[in-house]
Amino acid sequence: MLLYIILGLLVHFVFFASIFDIYFTSPLVHGMTPQFTPLPPPAKRLVLFVADGLRADKLYELDENGNPRAPFIRNIIMNEGSWGISHTRVPTESRPGHVALIAGFYEDVSAVAKGWKENPVEFDSLINETKYTWSWGSADILAMFAKGASGNHVYTYSYDAESEDFGAQDVAKLDTWVFDNMKEFFHAARNNQSLFSKLNEEKIVFFLHLLGIDTNGHAHRPSSREYMDNIKIVDEGVKEITSMLKDFYGNDGKTAFIFTSDHGMTDWGFHGAGHPSETCTPFVTWGAGIKYPQKVSAQKFDDTYLEEWKLENWKRQDVNQADIAPLMACLIGVPFPLNSVGILPVDILNSTDLFKAESMFTNAVQILEQFKVKMTQKKEATLPFLFTPFKLLSDSKQMNILRKARSYIKQKKYDEAVSLCKELINLSLKGLSYYHTYDRFFLAFNVVLGFVGWISYASLLIIKSHCNLTRSVGKEVKKPSHLLPCCFVAIGILVALFLLVQACPWTYYVYCLLPLPIWCAFLREFPVLQGFVTLLLTFPPSRFVGYLLLFILGVEVLVLSFFYRYMLTAGLIVFAGWPFITPLWTRAKSTSLSWIFFCLVLAVFPLMPVVGRKPDIFLVMGAGLLVLLLSLFVVTSVIKRKDSFVNEELVLHLLQMVSMVLSMCVVYGTHKSLLKKQGLPLLNQIASWMILASSFVMPLLSPLILFDRLFSILLSSMSTYLLLSTGYEALFPLVLSCLMFVWIHMEQETLQQSGISCKQKVSSIQFAYNTDITQLRDLYLDDLRRAFFLVFFLVTAFFGTGNIASVNSFDLASVYCFLTVFSPYMMGALMMWKILIPFVLVMCAFEAVQLTTQLSSKSLFLMVVITSDIMALHFFFLVKDYGSWLDIGTSISHFVIVISMTIFLVFLNGLAQLLTTKKLRLCGRPKSHLI
């Protein structure tokens, strides 16, 4: 059994990791020559304002009184500079957003896991190329570029991490701190000759990272008064800094300004995916080298923003986020960042046509250099007869385009030169993408081959263990031949040599060699497969096709539920009709009615709004009261069942009820404190962590009787879940658990009707009861249904709480009872535990189902894993890295969720066994042994 678990985990981890190797690997290459415009730049210095988490619509739109929310920025748009929307990419997080802005390339999607730390890989950036850079803001962001810079020319000034508190009275102070410190810095420079001379050098950058808007958005939502007021504070700060710099430099006209954001934010205060509210950020630029506003009569865009913002008469010039890096490099005359894939927006430049053409030529050569290096690397790592070059950009075509563009510049045909350079850039980017995805089909084929092999082998294991056909086949099996393993070993050696010759990464060996032992093990069980096929042939074709279509329909419903949550509602309504097509309705009417009732109640949840968008503290309190009422009912039954009034079980129930009351008090008190902007009370924080810690211990003190243990797990889980809830989702685990209790009863009733003897009633079954291996029975179609039920309930456990298949669906307000100071990994862990609690409740119920149905836990669990794996394979083919960023982000999320669910099943199964079968004994109590 242990060997199967290790093999299964290995296959699933490889399958999980493969998505990033196949679709989302780092685009960086090294070995290029720096390129810069060989003409004097228009600016000596550049000021970059990055308002973290600022949405374009919230900056540009007018307020409820028809006045601009950011009057200074609005004045810039209308009188001094150029404006538009900067389109970001997935993942819309701070780190990849700033890398795109300052280094000009888009990190792979896995960068979201690297979070807010320093550079995990080396890359060139605008800051690295400057003579001096001074930056103010969050240490997490500033350190990324300070560490990677060569020399000692980058200076950072940041506040303490504790200042990033979502529950603080005024988080806009993060931005006022930046403005105030920059003002003090320039004031001090007037009396410091060394600093004064540095500030008057060319090719310098001032970087202001403004985190207050993002923090207010997380804490209060982007539609809140706090978010809007913070925008006004930033607008006023930008105005003051602009005025101060003009005064300091004697209004020399050599300062360029850029105001933008790293990412936007959803209406419910989160980001990470590809919704337009996350990917549309403001872009405003003015000063040296920037065109003045251009009035137009009409503009064509796919959106209606211009009319909504009352800016239809001012020319809007959208850019991709990575385009800002070459623009900044061009303005101050430093080399373009080596790994930049941004295209210089020449229409924004207020300079000579010669300067525009030369800058565009430099941009084209800089991107072409990356293409050449990428092609060389791939050519050297591929056997000559297997290498297929990118035909649209051959060496001769590169030379022709460059020669022609240079000729146009000499002939002063600048527009033609710019157009030709853009063509070369587009071809180079397509070529980069071509070589970047060169091995995609090869890798995907091997990964799918291995995963299909695992699904096939796992299916054979179940058939071999539980079908009568193996008993007859087993007599005919001869001594296994060594020919088959030798053949696979020979194939493995050839594959390894093939990869070695091409100097492939070690991951390629894993993807290509892993399928071999799996398919070898599968083919060694060929007699079992042969017997199973023979058995299938005895089935009526119509019956076999009917069952197959029913299974496919069930899997497709689960797949569709990732796109449309209401499919879960439809599935639960179908489940509610299950008793009517079986004898259950006549033999167990009360149980059937309970099943129908809770299925229909649970079916309401997928129709509810996504969690966090409409918080309601009173629903959280209501859920706690319902759990307390249910607990009182159970305590009453415990008192009636026991001879003595006070006993260990009763005391435990009362302690768990006290924990529930404490959770309700903490939730209510924290909510009130945060509304008053008084932060998280220390006592509430301590109580929250104590309740979380005790929730892992309390169930282990309860009796091992099936329903007693399950109810204890529910109480402990609900105490923690209330602390992590913001609205109606607090009711979800309670309804789900009630349905799970009924499911256990329904399965035992079904088993009795199948003619299988059940020696114990559900009320007397103990989790410590060890099923004799001789009592394990053969498989029935009902067992496949049980496995499907579990997968369906697990998917419901995720989507039923209102989560959507996207990283932007998680609400940071869920963790405010535990901490409010920004800590991405701790907050992520708490939100992950909130998601896992319903999973744990379902898995504990499944443990009870396995016990009552007398089926091998290994076989039933393997059926569940196989069903999940078929879904994962489905989503593997749906992953895309093209199209809208919303589609890309969603496709990644779908695959990651379903494959993670399959991996977590193994650990959740172990956790469920621990919670249901282990018992802690208090010191001094006599030990009692269960038979």
Secondary structure by P-SEA (a helix, b strand, c coil): caaaaaaaaaaaaaaaacccccccccccccccccccccccccccbbbbbbccccccccccccccccccccaaaaaaacccbbbbbbbbcccccaaaaaaaacccccccccccccccccccbbbbcccccccbbbbbccaaaaaaaaaacccccbbbbbcccccccccccccaaaaaaaaaaaaaaaaaaaacaaaaaaaaccbbbbbbbbcaaaaaaaacccccaaaaaaaaaaaaaaaaaaaaaaaaacccccbbbbbbbccccccccccccccccccbbbbbbbccccccbbbbccccccccccccccccccbbbbbccaaaaaaaaaaaccccccccccccccccccccaaaaaaaaaaaaaaaaaaaaaaaaaaaaacccccccccccccaaaaaaaaaaaaaaaaacaaaaaaaaaaaaaaaaaaaaaaaaacaaaaaaaaaaaaaaaaaaaaaaaaaaaccaaaaaaaaacccccaaaaaaaaaaaaaaaaaaaaacccaaaaaaaaaaaaaaaaaaaaaaaaaaaaaaaaaccaaaaaaaaaaaaaaaaaaaaaaaccaaaaaaaaaaaacccccccccccaaaaaaaaaaaaaaaaaaacccccccccaaaaaaaaaaaaaaaaaaaaaaaaaccccccaaaaaaaaaaaaaaaaaaaaaaaaaaaaacccccaaaaaaaaaaaaacccccccccccaaaaaaaaaaaaaaaaaaaccccccaaaaaaaaaaaaaaaaaaaaaaaaccccccccccccccbbbbcccbbbbcaaaaaaaaaaaaaaaaaaaccccccccccccccccccccccccaaaaaaaaaaaaaaaaaaaaaaaaaaaaaacccaaaaaaaaaaaaaaaaaaaaaaccccccaaaaaaaaaaaaaaaaaaaaaaaaaaaaaaaccbbbbcccbbbbbcc
